[in-house]
Amino acid sequence: MLTTNPHEDDTLHEECGIFGISGATDAARLVALGLHALQHRGQEAAGITSFDGAEFHTHRAMGHVAGNFDREEVMVPLRGTVACGHVRYSTAGETALRNVQPLYADLASGGFAIAHNGNLSNAMRLRRDLVRRGSIFQSTSDTETIIHLVATSNYRTVVDKFIDALKRVEGAYSLIVMTPEGMIACRDPLGIRPLVMGRLDTPGSEGAVIFASETVALDVVGATFVRSIDPGELVMVKGTEITSHRPFAPQAPRPCIFEYVYFSRPDSISEDRSVYTVRKAIGAQLAIESPVEADLVIPVPDSGTPAALGYAQQSGIPFELGIIRSHYVGRTFIQPSDKVRHLGVKLKHNANRALIAGKRVVLIDDSIVRGTTSLKIVEMMREAGAAEVHMRIASPPTAHSCFYGVDTPERAKLLAATKNLEEMAAYIKADSLAFVSIDGLYKALGDPQRNAIRPSHCDACFTGDYPTTLTDQDDVSSVDQFALLAERVI
């Protein structure tokens, strides 16, 4: 992965977003709209693949959906009533066009396109075995492993080949697959990554079926939410026929809890809960657990805003926009010198000086990863004249890496993995620092506390309790086979 801004690594990067539709006129244009709504989940690259009943058509590009899928010369060739798309932030494989999804291959059974949100934790071992058996990989993405497993399966039908492949992978995945036989959508047996189904009934698209990472993508295209795809469920759409398959033994679901903290858009609904409401509840719980005497509650925009509202309402301390965010600074902004590079945070955030001077402020953010951005934000408050700066974090300390589709630094670079609470507060130069407790986070979700024996969510980044085996991490003989041919994006 290429990084041009040292502060960009100081966040839990978006995973990926997927969107698919079957049975709609101009399906690819609807996919482009859906991907716009999911842009927050991946901002490195985007792709759309369509199927017109005879041929597959694909366009993939680096950068945002806007600018790549807003031109007629791109959209017109994406013909067909079936299409799927993907927005990407790399978690396995380097940033390169060959890794942009949907990935496509011509198999013996016909075309096969796949879009993947998640990460396979045994992809390197599978890849090594497949290469030894003669498979030739065209990307460094873990997703391509699924294509080769399908291609080499001895089962007869595409669905059976696909199920056979999924039974060999471990980790987290929500998938949308396009074949000549129809569209397939599925989630891993623990439901770690989200996937929802909707219906569209606009003229020319009556009864069209949609799959998306978040409900907000359904809203944008005018679709009606039907339900979430169940963990371990595989849904096949053939024309107007929809069938559900459950090829895995039932397991207690473990959806990612960080969807509520940061990843999902606040206007999405996840597991029948409003993400916005949950984030406010986390802020309120944080105020109960870690009160402080202060004059203002200030969110670190934009992800800290709902939690800051909840904190302010619970504590009675006024909520104010003490930090103004510029929405016109992209991830690829290139700093020409070290002196300018150190000003990187101010390019995105600037203190509302007239409001802050002389005040005791409580800063609310969603998480602390390396701590470098928190340090700059606290220093910004001090420079603006704040009398005291107290940092409150709307998640427990992030002390463990994620191996399920979230780009986190290695554990040694996580601030909470190397320092205790007092040391972290000293590092970011805050007068005080507090995180919501793990039980408090679950309370905000409506649970009495975290069930240590059977947690209702994947919270491994906080607890180190990984719900699946981590073959590639445990296999000392594994080498990083995703970096055999590095490409540089210009």
N, C-alpha and C positions, 0 to 999 in steps of 0.2 A: 504494500500500500504506500502511495506517495503522499507526503504531508508537507504542505507549504507554510503552514502556520503552526508554531509550536503549541498554541493554546487549543488547537482543534482536537488534540488527543486527550484533552482534559474534559471529556464528556463521554457518556455511554452513547456511542453513535447509533443512529437509527439502524434497523435491521434491513428489511426489504419489504416491499409491498407488492401484492399480486391482485389482478383483476381479470375476470374472464366472463364472456357472455356467449350464449348459444341461442340462436333463433331470432336475431335482430337485423333489420335492414341497416346497412352501414355500421356493422358491429365494431369495426376498428375505431371509428370516431367516438363511439360511446366508451370504448376502452380508454382512449386518450383522455376523455373527461374524467373517468374514474381514477386514472393514474394521477391527474392533477390533484385530486382530493387526497391521494396517498403520497404526495411528493415528500412530506415530512419524514417518511419512513426510509427514504433513500434518495440521495441527491447527486450521486456520482454518474449514473447512467440510467437509460430507459430503453425499453424495447417493446414492440408489438408484433405479433404474428397472427395472421388471419388465414381462413380456409374457405374457399369458394365452392367446395364440393368436388373439385378435381385437383387443385393445386394449393400449396401453402405459399404465403407471401410474408416476408419479414422485413422490418426495418429496425435497426438497433443503432444507438448513438450514445456518445459520452455527453454528460450534462443533464439539464433538466428537461422535463416533458415540454414545457414552453420553450420555443426556439427550435425544437426538433420535430414536434408533431403538430405544428400549427401552419403547415404549408401544404397546398394542394398537390404539389409534385411528390410529396411524401405520402399523403393520405389516399389519393386516388388509386395507386397500385395495391393498396391493402384491401382487396375485394373480399366479399363473402359475408355470410350471416353468422359466422363463428369466429371469435377472436379472443386472444388473451394477451396480457401485458405485464410488465414488471418494472419496478423502480428499484435501484440497487445501491446499497452501500456495502462494499466488500468486507466479508468476514472470513471467507476462505478463497484463496486465489487472489492474484494481484489485480490492481486496477488496469484493465486492458479491454479493448473492444471484444476480443475473443471470449471474454467471460460475461459479457452483457447478455442478459436473458430477455425473452425465452430462448433457450438452447433448442436447436433443431437437428434431427438426423433422419436419414432415409433408412428405415429398417426393412427386413424381409416382408413385414406385414404392412408396410406403407410409411407415410410420414409420421413423425413423432416430435411434438413440440412440448417443452416443459418449462414452467415458471415455478420457482421455489422460494419460499420464505422459511428460513431456519438454517440449521447447520448439522451435518452428519458427523458424529463423533467417531466413526470408524472408517471414514472415507479413504484415508491414506492406506490402511491395511487392505481394503477392498481394491483400491486402485493398483496397488503393487501386485496383488494376485491376478487381476485382470490383464495387466500388462504382460505378465509372465505367460499368460495364456494366449497372447496375441492381439489384445485390444490396442487400438491406436487412439490416444486421446488428443482432442483438438483444443482443449481449454485447460486451465488450471483450477477450474471450479469444482467443488465437491458434488455439485448437481449432476455433472456429466457422468458420474459413477452410476447413477440410477439408469441413465440411457443404456450404458453398456451391460448392466445387469438384466435389463429388459431384452436387449438384443441377443444375449447368450442364454436366456432361459429356455428350458426344454418344453415348457407348457405350450399349448396350442393357440389359445385366444390372446388378444392383446391385454384384456383385463386380467387373465390368469398370469400372464407374463409379468404384468405390472405388480400384482399382489406378491408374486414370487420374489420380485426384486425388493419390494418394501420389507419383506420378512427377513432380508439379509442386512438391512441397514439399521443403525441405531442413532439416537439423537433426536433432533427436533425438525419437523417439516410440516408445512402446509403447502400443498401442491395443486397446480392446475395443469392438466395435460390435455393436449389436442391430438386426436388421431382421426383417420378417415371414418372410423366407426362412431365417433362422438367425442364429447368432452368429459373428462374425469376430474373430480376434485376430491381431495382427501386430507386428513390430519393424522399426525402420529398418534400412537395409542394413548399417550398421556395428554394430548391436546396442548402441548407447550406453546405452540404458535397458533394465532387466531385464524379463523376462516368462517365467513358467514355466507348465507344464500339469500337471494332476493328474487323478485319477479318484476318484470317490466311489462306494462300494458299500454304503451303509446302506439299511435297509428303506425303500422308497418312492423311493429315489434311486439304484437300481442302475445303474451305468454312466454316471452323470452326469459331464460333462466340466467341469473348472474351469481358469480362467486367473487368475493372480495375479502381483503384482509380486515377491513373495518366497515361498520355500518355507514359512516360518513360518505363513503364512496357510492353507496346505494342512493343516499339523499341527493347527491349532486346530479345523478342521471335520472332522477325521478322515479326510482324503483321502490318497491315495497319490501321491507324486511320480512323474510319468512321464518328463518331460524338459523342458529349456528350449526355448522357441521360438527357432529359429535366426535370426540376423541376416538381415533381408530376407525372412523367411518369412511367409506369410499362411495361417492355418489357419481353415477354415470348418467349422462344426458344424451339420448339418441333421438333427434328430432323433438317430438312432443313427449317422448317416453322418458321418465325419470326412475331409476332404480337405485336402491341403497344396498351396499354390501358391508358386512362387518367381519372381516377376515381375521381379526386379532382377538385373542382372549381378553375379556373386559379387565380393565385396571382402574384404580382410583385416579381420576384426572389430576393433572398438575399444571394448569395454565400459568404462563409467566406473570408474576405479580408486578413486574416492572411496566407492563402495559398500562397499569393504573397510575404509576408514579410519573411516567415520562413519555413512553413511546406512542400510545394512541392519542389521536386528536381529542381534545376535551369534549367536543360535541359528538363523539362516538358513544355507542352503547356496547358494553362488553359483559357477557354473561348476565344479561338482563339488568346490568347496573349502568347508570350514567357515569362516565369517566369523570366528568366535571364535578358531579356531586361527591364522588369518592375522594377526589383531590381536595375539595373543601373540607371534607370530614377528616382527612389526614392532617390538614393544617389546624383544625380545631383540636384534634387529639394532641398535636405537638404543643399547642398552647396550654393544654391541661398538664402535660408531662413536664414541660420546660418553660414556665412563665418567667418573665423578666420585666422590670420597670423600664418603660421606654416611652418616647413621644410619638414615634411613627413605626408602622409596619410597612416595609418596602419589598416588593417582589423583585427577584432577579428575572428579568423578562426573557422569554415569554412563559417558560415552563413553570416558573414559580408562582405565577399569578393566582390560580385558583386556591392553592394551599395558603397563600398570603391572605386572601380574602377570608378563608376559614379561620386562620390564626387571629386576624383582626376582629372578626365578629365574636369569637370565643373570649378573647382577652379584653375587648373594649378599647383597644388602642387603635387610633385612626389609621386607615389604609391610605397610602399615597403612592403615586408613581414617582419615586425618587430617582429612578434610573430610566433613561429614555433609550430605547433600542433603535438603531438604524437597521431597516429591513433591506438595505441595498448593498450590503457587503456580503459577497459570496464566499464559499469555502476556498475557492482557488485564487483569492487575492494574493498577489506576490509582493512581499516586502523587499524593497531594494537594498536595505542596509540593516545592520543590527539595531541602530538607533531607532529607526522607524518600526522595526519588528517588535520592540518592547512596547510600542504604543498600540499593539494589535487589539487589545481588549477595548480601548477607547474608540476604535473604529466601529465596534458593534454596540458599545454601551457608553453612555455619558451621564454623569451625575447631574441631577436637577439642583444645582448649587443653592439657589435662593430658598429652596424648601428645606434643605438638609442642614445648613449652617447652624451650629449651636444645638442641634437636636440629638437625642439618644435614639438610635435607629435599630430596628430588628430587620435583618435581611433574611428573606425566605427563598431558598433554592431547592431544587428537586433532589440533588445529590452532590457529593464531592468525589471526584475520581483521583486525579493526581494532586489536586489542591492548588495548582498554579493560577487558575482563573479565579478561584475564591480569594486568593491572596491579592490579585489585582483589583478585584471588586472592593475588598475591604480598604485597600490603599486609596482607591478612588473616593470612597466615602470620607476617609480622613482628610484627603486633599480638599474636599468640598466643605470641610469645617465641621463634620459630625463630632459631637462631644463624646459619644460612645458608639461602638459598633458591635452588635450581637448577631451571630449567625445561627440560624435555625434551619435544619435540613429535613425535608419532608420524605425521608426514607431512612432506614437504618444504615450504618456504615457499610460502604461497598468494599468488602475485604477479600473477595474471591473473584476470579475471572469467570466469565460466562463462556460456555462451549456449545451454546444452543442457538447461535445466530445473532448475538450482540457483540459488537466489536469493542472489547475491553482490553486495556493494557495487560501485560503479564502481571502476575500477582505482586511481584517485588516492586512494581511501580505504582501500586495502589496505595494512597496515603494511609487508609485505615488498616492496611495489612502490615504496615511498618511502624506506626505510631499509635499511642494511646490517645484518649480524648484531650487531655491537657496538652500533649505534644502537638496534636493537630491544631488546636486553638492557637498555640504559640506560632506554629508555622504560617498560618494564614493571617496572623496578627489581629485576631478578633478579641474583644474583651471577654466574650464567652462564646461557646460553641455547644450545640446540642443536636442530637438526631432523634427522630421519632423511634420508639422502641419497636422491636419486631412484633410484639404482642399488640402494640398500639396500631401498627399498620394493619394487622388483621382485624382489629376492632373497627377500623374505618371501613373495612369491607363487610362488616356485619357479623363477623365471628367473635366469640367471647375472647379468644386468644389463639395463638398458634398451637396447633396440635403437633407436638414434637414427634409423635409416633407416625401420624399420617397427615402431613400438612396438605391443605387444600390447594396450594399453589406451588409452583417452582419458585423458590426464593434462594437458590444456591449462591447468587452473588452476594447475599448478606450472611448466609449461614454456612456455606460450604457443603450443604446437603444436596448433592447432585442426584436427581431421580433416575438416571440411567448410568450404565457403565460408560467409561471414557476410554475406549480401546486405544485410540491414537495417543492419548496422553500417557497411558500406562505402558505402552509398548516401546521399550527403550530401543528396539531395533528399527522403529519407524524413522524415516527421514522426511524432510519437507518436500514431498514430491510435487507440490503445487508451485514450486519455485525453480523448476528445472530450466525453464526458458522465461526469463523475466522480460517483460515488455515495458516500454516507457511511453506514457501518453503525453503527447506534445499539444 
